[in-house]
């Protein structure tokens, strides 16, 4: 019988170390991969944050006041009004946020209340052939998916001490036919004291003046969306509104002027805030924006936090409007929705509740004993 002797091999320290090395290298590689992944995520987040960055140029604590900046000819930082003989109206007293020739946006109060308008209606369609295409805008003037304050301003509202707006928000009849591809007119034309454009939520846009020729955005106490009604009940904005989601976007369309040109957001393509210095005498400029579904270089107006805020004069040819029993094209009677020739409304956006929006307002004690409630803007 052959006896085999079992051989027992003992690992030397060098052999044991070599056996552990593959496992240690694998662990190190895993750690490196985790580290690289974390760095990649941080880089992506930083890039996204940089892409969403906004650069504010104006000082919200000292915005220039636009009082008296009215002209009968095109002039940068002025409003070229059709009738410079304004009769007065608007706020009865200057708010404590007015400081000489500047005003503090962060100190201004708002009209109380948060009312939704489920009956709001607004639609934009187009019609025509390849050579002549029109943009058809219809609505009832109430804000779609957007709240308003409580009007008339209540006696108990702190705003009553400054601006006793007695007007009630009422439905209007907006029916506009605008050119899809507007052209510059031979010369700029004046803007009226009334609707000069319409926002994409169906709210009328006015120029930056109150009925007394003062800076409306600075003096008049508006609601949480920076809007209020005038004597005919038309709810409107005089400038930027926090309730327009795209107004802080980069060159985003927020509305249309009555000459067919677009009204765009506060920031340019790089996220820099635009001011009067960047714009022409009508408060617009020519740059590449998204227009009619494609990127193209076209003239457009710009919302700004600086007076005159919206449109200072028309660069195109505006359609004529007037207020009466609702808003209508000049010389044309517009029936209510559902009546001929419109037929039943199509493509309207139903209003949906919005999340609560905080309103900061300091408390005031007693309302003033003098002054008579007056309207906001003069009817056209």
ABEGO torsion letter per residue (X at the ends): XBBBBBBBBBBBAAAAAAAAAAAAAAAAAAAAAAAAAAAAAAAAAAAAAAAABBBBABBAABBBBABGBBBABBBBGBBBBABABBAEEEBABBBAABBEABBBAAABBBBBEBBBBAABBBBBBBBEBAABBBBBBBBAGBBBGBBBBBOBBBAABAAAAABBBABBBBBBBBBBBBBABBBBBABBBBBBBEBABBBAAGBBBBBABBAAGBBAAAABBBBAAGBBBBAAGBBBBABBBAABAAAABBGBBAEBBAAGBBBBBABBAAGBBBBAAABBAAGBBBBBBBBGGBBBBBBBBBBBABOAGBBABBABBBBBBBBBBEBBBBGBBBBBBGBOAAEBBBGBBBBBBBBBBBBBBBBBBBBBABEBBBBBBBBX
